[in-house]
Every structure is written in structure tokens, then in C-alpha cells.
Amino acid sequence: MKKYLFNPYVLCLVAFASLTSCSNSNKNTSRATGWQINSKEGGFQYNTNFKEQETAPGLVFLEGGTFVRGKVQDDVMHDWNNTPTQQHVQSFYMDETEVTNKMYMEYLDYLKSVYPPDDPAYANIYQGALPDTLVWRNRLGYNEVMTNNYLRHPAYAEYPVVGVNWVQAVQFSEWRTDRVNELMLEREGYLAKNSKYAVVNGETQGTFSTETYLNSPENVYGGQIDSLQGKAKRDSTNVFAKRSSGIIMPSYRLPTETEWEYAATALVGTREYNNYRGRKKYPWEGEYTRSGKRKNRGDQLANFKQGKGDYGGIAGWSDDSADITAQVKSYPPNDWGLYDMAGNVAEWVADVYRPIVDDEANDFNYYRGNVYMKTSIGEDGKVDIVGRDGIKYDTLSNGRIVARDLPGEIAMVPINENDTYLRTNFDRSDNRDYRDGDKGSTRYYDMFSDDGELDDSKRMYNAPENKIERDSLGNIIKQIDESNSRTTLINDEVRVYKGGSWRDRAYWLDPAQRRYLPQYMATDYIGFRCAMSRVGSKAKEKKTPRH
């Protein structure tokens, strides 16, 4: 009689393989119908192997949580407009550094290649994206070296871009989204290798738009996407990627004010168990702007104006190594790993400015500025794609012309009463003045009156209304509001900017400080950085036992 010896290691291997097989089988079998998911024969296709969101280029992950937003330091400006409120922020990603000149130059190069300025149909696209280099000029200062060199000279390549208004920052973020998703699709085999260069090199007349790809992929690249398909996907069931593929990244965007303040304050470094240890005056610990560490004791921790006529200190070891802006990463990062969250340049955020934060209405992902839009559907029932002759431009209040939608993108329109009928969470498209500045917020409002309109003198925010019009020849006519009855500069097109800059004193380095400018204005001290929402789990790593 034969005796069989059983190796315990072999048994473990067989058991593990069996469990793995069962696991793979289960996740590809529908718990709703029992049908196979991702079957080669067809049926429901879904990315069952997705683990978590990939960190996109340039970004740092920030785990969300609760914190007290608002000013707790001395309010020497006497404009207590950011009173402390407890808020909760979802996990998100933010740029490690401010957007640099080199990053923005890549954007300009793309626009110039794809939409040549000498083509009459595209004349205003490139011009509308150009930073205003004249912001460096001063009536009593010689700054022409920055006017002529700061944006383009390689000596300033890794310096933060300035002269960019809020609208331009938003459009850069949209462009960046498309370029990154184009790269992701190429990497995963949905697009042929180096297809991302086809548009720039003039090999195809169309361009790539993320939303167009998701809603009407056959119209991407001017309808020539078939020639740019990845070989591995041509005969596959998954010819095009979808949101359910888990490959398409969420949009790059400007951070909300709450996100920015949460990121800059970086209380994660002072966390003890389930509490924060004290408050922080700056993005770093301590009450001073100089380092107390033995290795670099006395070094400035940010680039800011130290006093009247003092933009960097006395030349030598004790200065901040910058007179205007500084190269990014010149100073230590905060506890999130983010650089220059104080000093260097102030930064645009997404929010419309209002003096108060209405935490009674919301304390979760607080943001003022929502304008809900939807895709435009044509008479044929298909989405409207912006064509060469369908580009629409906005004329900003200062006369600058910017493209609203680029060719190849989906046209967007405001939601209407059919979309909001019997809804309780929103009832209109434009919510920028919700509960603060709309006619229902003023003490003069009478909801039962026949005429719901209010004259300008009784509105809560009756900022000047400068108008831009064009005559029959297309010439711009500027009409400045010279009324003496205006009581504020606040309207729905002023945006918050946060953080101190190279022009600011240390007071403005406090992450809770907030200021505002019209969204069409650009300066030599405001830049920006991008953010991206986190999808899926709150944390990237599983929680470990405390003991």
C-alpha cells in the first residue's frame, strides 16, 4: 500500500490559490443578477480591479477632516470678516508649489500651436491667455527688467507666474485637466503612443477634451479618433474609456477658500490623538518668521516684506534670499509637504468674496460660487460641440477678450426650471449670492409684494456696474459707472485671494487672512495653484491600531 506524504507548504499554496480564485470569481460576478462582469462575450463592463485614485502630476494628497477656519490673531485691520467657524473638508489634492512660469509657458505654447494667433478664427484665444506683464510697471520705479523677462526668461522658469487674472487661472486648470487625461488614456492603451502630440504637430485638426471624450468620443480630435486608437483597444469590448473605467482623472481646478486655508494651516503637524495642540499663527509652528532650528537658525521661513523699503533684509545670511518673488521650494514646506503657503505670491482661490461665512447654511466643503451648468443638447438629440466658427468670447470689464469655450469642447448652458422643479437642495443656476447679497437677503425685501425688484439704493451689495459694449464696427465702448450712490465694491465677480506675498508684511502670512479683487484684475503679487477632488476613500492608507 502506497503512502502519500503531504507537504504543508503545498497545502497552504493550494488553499491560497483557491481563495484567490474565489475572490477573483466573486468580484467579476454580479451580486445583482449573477451575470459575469467584464465577459469577453459582452455585457456589463466595469473596472473591478480599481484600488484608489492615482495622485496626478504635481499634486500632494491631503486627508480631509475638521478644523476651525477663521482668524484668531489680532485683527489690526478691523475688518473681522472671517470669524472662526468649524468646518469639515473632504480629502483632496493640491499642487506642491504655485504654478510656475515654465508650467504656464507650456500652456501658452500649446495654445499658440493648436490655435495660431494669425488665424482670424483663433485670434483672441492666445491673446486672452497671455499674462499681463505690464503689472510690474510703477510710476516711480524702474522695473522694466521684470516686464520684459520675468515670464519668458529661463532664469525665472521656476518662479511663480504672476499677471494672471482669476479667469485665466481657471482656464489654465481646464486645459491641464485635458492634457493629463490625454496622457492617462495613452498610457492605458486607449490612445496610440504619442497621439497627444498629433494636434500640436498639425497631424490632426481637432483636439482632445475630457468631457467630449466621455460624452461623444467619436467627435474627439475633430472626428479622427479612429486613427489614434490604441491597437490593443480597437478590437476590444472597451473601445473607449468611461468614468467607470477609473482612468479619467477628476478636474484640476482652483482650491476653495476653505481647502486653501486647511492646507496652509497644516494642523496635521500639531495633532495629538483626536485634538489639535494649540493654534498656529503661520503655516509653520512658532510665533516668529525665522527658523529656530539649530541647523538653520535665523533663516527666514518665507518671502515677504520685512519693513518699509525692506523687501528681503540686509544682504547676506540673514536676508530671505529674494527681493521680488523667489524660486519655488526655496523655503521649507509645511506639514502637508506644500511649499510657499505663506509669502512669495498670494494665490487666487475659487470663492466669490463675502464678508461672512454662512456656516448656519453649510459646514461641509463650504464654497460660495456655484453656478450649475449642463451640456447643451442640439435638435438632433446629441451634445453640441463647439466648432471653429462657434467659439464664443467674453469681454471682461477691463476690455480684455477671453474665449469661453475652445473648439472641440462641449457647449454648456445654465440649468432651468425643469431641472430644479420640486428640488429642495437648489432652485437656480447661479448661487453666488445665495443668502448674502440677493434680494431675499436685504431687510427691504418683501416676499409678498407684486414687484420683487429692488432699486439699487436698497440692495445689500450695490457695487459699481461698469459696462462694456461694442458698436456696429466691433469697437469697444467703455462705460464707467460714475454714480455716487454706490456703497460697496463687492459683487458676484470679485474673488478671494489668500496668503501673503513678497509685497506684504508678515501680518498677511496668517492663513486665515482674506482679501479680494475683481476676477478680471491681475497683479505682480498674485499667482495660483491647482487642486483636485479626491474620489473614493477618505484616507490613502488603512488605519492602524494605536496600541
C-alpha positions in Angstrom: 0.0 0.0 0.0 1.4 3.4 -1.1 1.8 6.1 1.5 1.3 9.7 0.4 3.3 12.5 2.2 1.6 15.9 2.3 3.7 18.9 2.3 2.1 21.6 4.5 3.6 24.4 2.3 2.0 22.9 -0.8 -1.4 22.7 1.1 -1.1 26.4 2.0 -0.2 27.3 -1.6 -3.2 25.4 -2.9 -5.5 26.9 -0.3 -4.3 30.4 -1.1 -4.8 29.8 -4.9 -8.3 28.6 -4.2 -9.1 31.7 -2.1 -7.6 34.0 -4.8 -9.6 32.2 -7.5 -12.8 32.5 -5.5 -12.1 36.2 -4.8 -11.5 37.0 -8.5 -14.5 35.0 -9.5 -16.7 36.8 -7.0 -15.8 40.3 -7.9 -16.4 39.6 -11.6 -19.8 38.0 -10.8 -22.7 40.4 -10.4 -24.4 40.2 -6.9 -27.5 41.7 -8.6 -28.0 39.2 -11.4 -25.3 36.5 -11.2 -24.1 37.5 -14.7 -20.4 37.7 -15.5 -18.9 41.2 -15.4 -16.3 42.0 -18.0 -17.2 39.0 -20.1 -15.4 38.8 -23.4 -18.7 38.0 -25.0 -20.1 41.3 -23.9 -22.4 42.5 -21.2 -21.6 44.9 -18.3 -18.0 46.2 -18.4 -16.6 47.7 -15.2 -13.2 48.2 -13.6 -13.3 45.7 -10.8 -9.6 46.0 -10.1 -9.7 49.7 -9.2 -7.9 50.3 -5.8 -7.7 54.0 -5.3 -7.2 57.3 -7.1 -3.8 57.9 -8.5 -2.0 61.1 -7.5 -2.0 63.2 -10.6 1.1 65.2 -11.8 2.3 67.9 -9.5 -0.1 67.2 -6.6 0.1 66.3 -3.0 -2.6 64.3 -1.1 -4.3 66.0 1.9 -6.5 63.8 4.1 -9.7 65.7 5.0 -11.0 66.4 8.4 -12.5 69.1 10.7 -10.7 72.3 11.7 -11.6 75.8 12.9 -11.4 78.2 10.0 -11.1 81.9 10.6 -8.9 84.5 12.3 -7.8 84.1 15.9 -4.9 86.6 15.8 -5.1 90.3 16.4 -7.3 92.0 13.8 -5.3 95.2 13.2 -7.3 95.9 10.0 -10.5 96.0 12.0 -12.3 94.1 9.2 -13.4 91.0 11.2 -14.7 89.2 8.1 -13.5 85.7 8.7 -14.8 84.9 12.2 -13.9 81.4 13.5 -16.2 78.6 12.3 -15.7 74.9 12.5 -15.8 73.3 9.0 -15.2 69.8 7.6 -13.2 69.4 4.4 -13.2 66.3 2.3 -9.9 64.8 1.3 -8.4 66.4 -1.8 -5.1 67.0 -3.7 -3.2 70.3 -4.1 -0.3 71.5 -6.1 3.0 71.1 -4.3 4.1 74.5 -5.5 2.5 77.5 -7.1 2.1 77.3 -10.9 5.4 78.4 -12.3 6.3 80.4 -15.4 7.5 77.2 -17.1 4.2 75.5 -16.5 2.3 78.4 -17.8 4.6 78.8 -20.8 3.8 75.2 -21.7 0.1 76.2 -21.8 0.8 79.2 -24.0 2.9 77.1 -26.3 0.1 74.6 -26.8 -2.5 77.3 -27.5 -0.2 79.0 -30.0 0.5 75.7 -31.8 -3.1 74.5 -31.9 -4.9 77.9 -32.3 -2.5 80.0 -34.3 -3.0 83.7 -33.4 -2.6 84.7 -37.1 -5.7 82.7 -37.9 -8.7 85.2 -37.7 -10.9 82.5 -36.2 -8.5 82.0 -33.3 -7.0 85.5 -32.9 -8.2 86.1 -29.4 -7.6 82.6 -27.9 -3.8 83.0 -27.4 -4.0 86.8 -26.6 -6.7 86.1 -24.0 -4.4 83.7 -22.2 -1.3 85.9 -22.1 -0.4 87.1 -18.6 -0.3 90.9 -18.2 3.5 91.6 -18.0 2.8 95.3 -17.5 1.8 94.7 -13.9 5.4 95.1 -13.0 5.5 98.8 -14.0 5.5 101.5 -11.4 5.2 105.2 -12.0 8.2 105.9 -9.7 10.1 102.6 -10.1 12.4 101.0 -12.7 11.1 97.5 -13.2 11.4 97.0 -17.0 13.7 94.1 -16.5 10.8 92.1 -15.0 8.3 93.5 -17.6 10.5 92.1 -20.4 12.0 89.0 -18.8 10.0 87.6 -15.9 7.5 85.4 -17.8 9.8 84.0 -20.6 13.4 84.1 -19.5 14.7 80.7 -18.2 16.3 82.5 -15.2 12.7 82.8 -13.9 11.4 79.4 -15.1 10.7 78.0 -11.7 9.3 81.3 -10.3 5.6 81.6 -9.7 3.6 83.0 -12.6 2.0 86.4 -12.0 0.0 88.8 -14.0 -2.7 86.2 -14.4 -6.3 87.1 -13.5 -8.8 84.7 -11.9 -10.5 83.8 -15.2 -7.1 82.9 -16.8 -6.2 80.7 -13.8 -9.5 78.8 -14.2 -8.9 78.3 -17.9 -5.3 77.0 -17.3 -6.8 74.4 -14.9 -9.3 73.2 -17.5 -6.5 72.9 -20.1 -4.3 71.0 -17.7 -7.2 68.5 -17.0 -7.4 67.6 -20.7 -3.7 67.2 -21.1 -3.3 64.9 -18.1 -6.3 62.8 -19.1 -4.9 62.5 -22.6 -1.7 61.2 -21.1 -3.6 58.7 -18.9 -5.6 57.3 -21.9 -2.4 56.9 -23.9 -0.7 55.1 -21.0 -3.5 52.7 -20.6 -3.7 51.9 -24.4 -6.9 53.7 -25.3 -4.9 56.1 -27.4 -1.9 55.3 -29.6 1.5 56.1 -28.4 2.5 59.7 -28.8 -1.0 60.6 -30.1 -1.0 63.5 -27.7 1.4 65.2 -30.0 -0.7 64.8 -33.1 -2.6 68.0 -32.5 0.5 70.1 -31.7 2.3 68.7 -34.7 -0.6 69.5 -37.0 -1.3 65.8 -37.8 -5.0 66.3 -36.9 -7.2 69.3 -37.0 -9.1 68.6 -33.8 -8.1 68.5 -30.1 -8.9 66.5 -27.0 -11.5 67.4 -24.4 -12.2 65.2 -21.4 -15.9 65.9 -21.3 -16.2 65.5 -25.1 -14.4 62.2 -24.9 -16.8 60.9 -22.2 -20.0 62.1 -23.8 -19.2 61.9 -27.5 -15.9 60.2 -28.1 -16.3 59.9 -31.9 -16.0 63.8 -32.1 -12.7 64.0 -30.3 -9.7 65.0 -32.4 -12.1 66.5 -35.0 -13.7 63.2 -35.6 -10.3 61.5 -36.3 -10.1 59.5 -33.1 -10.2 56.2 -35.0 -6.8 56.8 -36.5 -5.4 57.5 -33.0 -6.9 54.5 -31.2 -4.6 52.2 -29.3 -4.1 48.9 -31.1 -4.9 46.9 -28.0 -8.4 48.5 -27.8 -9.5 48.5 -31.4 -11.0 45.0 -31.3 -11.8 45.2 -27.6 -15.2 45.5 -25.9 -13.8 48.6 -24.2 -13.0 50.7 -27.2 -13.4 53.9 -25.2 -12.7 54.6 -21.6 -15.6 55.7 -19.4 -15.9 57.1 -15.9 -16.4 53.6 -14.8 -13.0 52.6 -16.2 -11.4 54.5 -13.3 -8.8 56.1 -15.6 -10.2 59.5 -16.2 -8.9 62.0 -13.5 -11.2 64.5 -11.8 -10.7 68.0 -13.0 -7.9 70.3 -12.0 -9.4 73.4 -10.5 -8.7 76.3 -8.2 -9.0 75.3 -4.5 -11.9 76.6 -2.5 -11.0 79.1 0.2 -11.7 76.5 2.9 -9.5 74.0 1.3 -6.7 76.5 0.9 -6.9 77.6 4.5 -7.0 74.0 5.7 -3.9 73.2 3.5 -2.0 76.3 4.6 -2.6 76.0 8.3 -1.5 72.3 8.2 -2.7 71.5 11.7 -1.9 67.8 11.0 1.6 68.6 12.4 0.1 69.6 15.8 -2.3 66.7 16.1 -2.3 64.7 19.4 -4.8 61.8 19.5 -8.1 63.4 18.5 -7.2 67.0 19.2 -5.0 69.8 17.8 -2.3 71.1 20.1 -2.8 74.8 20.2 -3.2 77.2 17.3 -0.7 78.2 14.6 -0.1 81.8 13.6 1.7 80.8 10.4 1.9 77.6 8.2 4.8 76.6 10.4 4.9 76.2 14.2 6.0 79.1 16.4 5.4 82.8 16.7 8.2 84.0 14.5 9.1 84.2 10.9 12.7 83.0 11.4 13.7 79.4 11.9 14.6 78.3 15.5 16.2 75.0 14.4 19.9 74.7 15.2 20.9 73.8 11.6 19.4 76.9 10.0 18.6 79.1 13.0 17.8 82.7 12.0 16.8 81.9 8.4 13.6 83.4 7.2 10.8 80.8 6.6 9.0 82.8 3.9 9.4 85.5 1.3 7.7 88.7 2.4 8.2 92.4 3.0 10.0 92.9 6.3 9.5 96.6 6.6 9.2 99.9 4.8 11.8 99.8 2.0 12.9 96.3 3.2 11.9 93.5 0.8 14.5 91.0 1.9 16.7 92.3 4.6 20.4 93.2 4.7 22.3 91.3 2.1 23.9 88.2 3.5 23.0 85.2 5.5 20.1 86.9 7.4 18.0 88.1 4.4 15.2 86.0 2.8 17.2 85.5 -0.4 14.6 87.3 -2.5 13.6 90.8 -3.4 10.7 90.1 -5.7 9.3 86.5 -6.0 11.6 83.6 -5.2 12.1 80.2 -6.9 9.6 77.7 -5.7 10.8 75.3 -3.0 13.2 78.0 -1.7 11.7 77.6 1.8 10.8 74.6 3.9 7.4 73.0 3.2 4.6 72.9 5.8 3.5 69.7 7.4 1.5 68.6 4.4 4.5 68.9 2.2 3.3 72.1 0.4 5.7 74.9 -0.4 5.1 78.7 -0.2 1.7 78.6 1.5 2.9 81.9 3.1 4.8 84.5 1.2 6.2 84.5 -2.3 2.9 85.2 -4.1 -0.7 85.4 -2.8 -3.0 83.0 -4.5 -6.4 83.0 -6.2 -9.0 80.7 -4.8 -12.3 79.7 -6.3 -14.7 81.6 -4.0 -16.7 84.7 -4.6 -16.0 87.1 -1.7 -18.5 87.9 1.0 -17.6 89.3 4.5 -19.2 86.5 6.3 -19.0 82.7 6.2 -22.6 81.3 6.4 -21.9 78.2 8.5 -25.5 78.0 9.5 -26.3 77.1 5.9 -23.4 74.7 5.5 -20.4 73.5 7.3 -19.3 70.8 4.8 -17.0 71.6 1.9 -18.0 75.3 2.2 -17.8 77.2 -1.0 -19.5 80.3 -2.4 -19.5 80.5 -6.2 -21.6 77.6 -7.5 -23.1 78.2 -11.0 -24.7 75.0 -12.1 -24.5 74.3 -15.8 -25.4 71.4 -18.1 -24.4 70.1 -21.5 -26.2 71.8 -24.4 -28.2 69.3 -26.5 -28.9 70.0 -30.2 -32.0 69.4 -32.1 -30.6 66.1 -33.2 -30.5 64.9 -29.6 -26.7 65.0 -29.5 -24.4 67.2 -27.5 -23.3 70.4 -29.1 -19.6 70.5 -29.8 -18.0 73.9 -30.2 -16.7 74.3 -33.7 -14.2 76.6 -35.4 -16.9 79.1 -36.2 -18.8 78.6 -32.9 -16.2 80.0 -30.5 -17.8 82.5 -28.0 -15.8 85.2 -26.3 -16.4 87.1 -23.1 -15.3 90.7 -22.9 -14.1 91.3 -19.3 -14.9 94.6 -17.6 -11.4 95.9 -18.4 -11.9 95.2 -22.1 -9.8 92.1 -22.3 -11.3 89.3 -24.5 -11.1 85.7 -23.4 -12.5 82.6 -25.1 -15.4 81.0 -23.2 -15.1 77.6 -24.8 -12.4 76.2 -27.1 -13.1 74.3 -30.3 -13.8 70.6 -29.6 -15.3 71.3 -26.2 -19.0 70.7 -25.2 -21.1 73.8 -25.1 -22.6 74.4 -21.7 -25.8 76.2 -20.8 -27.4 77.1 -17.4 -29.8 74.7 -15.8 -33.5 75.8 -16.0 -36.7 75.5 -14.0 -37.3 72.0 -15.4 -34.0 70.9 -13.7 -34.9 72.4 -10.3 -38.6 71.6 -10.2 -39.6 70.3 -6.7 -35.9 70.1 -5.6 -35.1 71.1 -2.0 -31.3 71.4 -2.2 -31.0 74.0 -5.0 -33.5 76.0 -7.1 -31.5 78.0 -9.6 -28.4 78.0 -11.7 -26.5 81.0 -10.2 -25.9 80.6 -6.5 -23.1 83.1 -6.0 -25.2 85.5 -3.9 -27.3 82.8 -2.1 -28.3 84.1 1.4 -26.0 87.0 1.2 -26.5 89.7 -1.4 -29.5 88.5 -3.2 -32.7 90.5 -2.9 -34.0 88.0 -0.3 -31.1 88.9 2.0 -31.8 92.6 2.3 -34.0 94.0 5.1 -36.1 95.8 2.5 -37.2 92.6 0.8 -41.0 91.9 0.7 -41.7 88.4 -0.4 -45.4 89.1 -0.8 -45.0 92.2 -3.0 -46.1 92.1 -6.6 -42.8 93.6 -7.7 -39.9 91.6 -6.4 -37.3 94.0 -7.8 -35.4 96.4 -5.6 -33.8 99.7 -6.6 -30.0 99.9 -6.4 -30.0 102.0 -3.2 -31.7 99.2 -1.2 -29.6 96.3 -2.4 -27.3 94.7 0.1 -24.4 94.9 -2.4 -24.8 97.6 -5.0 -21.3 97.7 -6.4 -20.5 99.9 -9.5 -21.7 98.4 -12.7 -19.2 99.3 -15.4 -20.3 98.2 -18.8 -18.5 97.1 -21.9 -20.3 97.3 -25.2 -19.4 97.2 -28.9 -20.6 99.4 -31.7 -21.5 98.2 -35.2 -17.9 98.1 -36.2 -16.8 96.0 -33.3 -15.1 98.8 -31.4 -15.2 98.5 -27.6 -17.2 101.2 -25.8 -16.3 101.5 -22.1 -19.0 103.0 -19.8 -17.7 103.6 -16.3 -20.3 103.8 -13.6 -19.9 107.3 -12.0 -22.8 107.0 -9.6 -22.3 108.5 -6.2 -24.9 106.1 -4.6 -22.7 103.0 -4.7 -21.9 101.7 -1.3 -19.5 98.8 -1.9 -17.1 97.2 -4.3 -18.5 93.8 -3.7 -20.4 92.0 -6.4 -20.7 88.4 -7.8 -17.4 88.8 -9.8 -15.0 89.6 -7.0 -12.9 86.6 -6.0 -10.9 85.8 -2.8 -7.2 85.6 -2.8 -5.3 84.2 0.1 -1.8 84.3 1.7 0.8 86.9 1.9 3.2 87.8 -0.9 6.6 89.3 -1.5 4.9 92.7 -1.3 3.1 92.1 2.0 4.1 92.4 5.7 4.1 89.4 8.0 0.5 90.1 9.1 -0.8 88.7 5.8 1.1 85.5 6.2 -1.6 84.2 8.5 -3.6 81.6 6.5 -6.9 83.0 7.8 -6.4 86.4 6.2 -8.5 87.0 3.2 -8.7 89.8 0.6 -10.5 90.2 -2.7 -10.1 91.7 -6.2 -12.4 91.7 -9.3 -11.8 88.4 -11.2 -10.6 90.3 -14.3 -7.7 92.1 -12.5 -4.1 90.9 -12.5 -1.2 92.0 -10.3 2.5 91.4 -9.8 1.9 89.6 -6.5 -1.0 87.2 -7.1 -0.4 83.7 -8.6 -2.3 80.5 -8.1 -2.0 76.7 -7.6 -4.4 74.0 -8.6 -6.4 71.4 -6.6 -8.2 68.2 -7.4 -11.0 66.4 -5.6 -10.5 63.0 -4.0 -12.8 60.2 -5.1 -13.3 57.2 -3.0 -11.9 56.6 0.4 -11.1 59.4 2.8 -7.6 58.0 3.6 -5.0 56.5 1.3 -3.8 54.1 4.0 -5.7 51.9 6.3 -5.9 53.0 9.9 -3.5 51.1 12.1 -4.1 50.1 15.8 -3.0 52.7 18.3 -1.5 50.1 20.6 
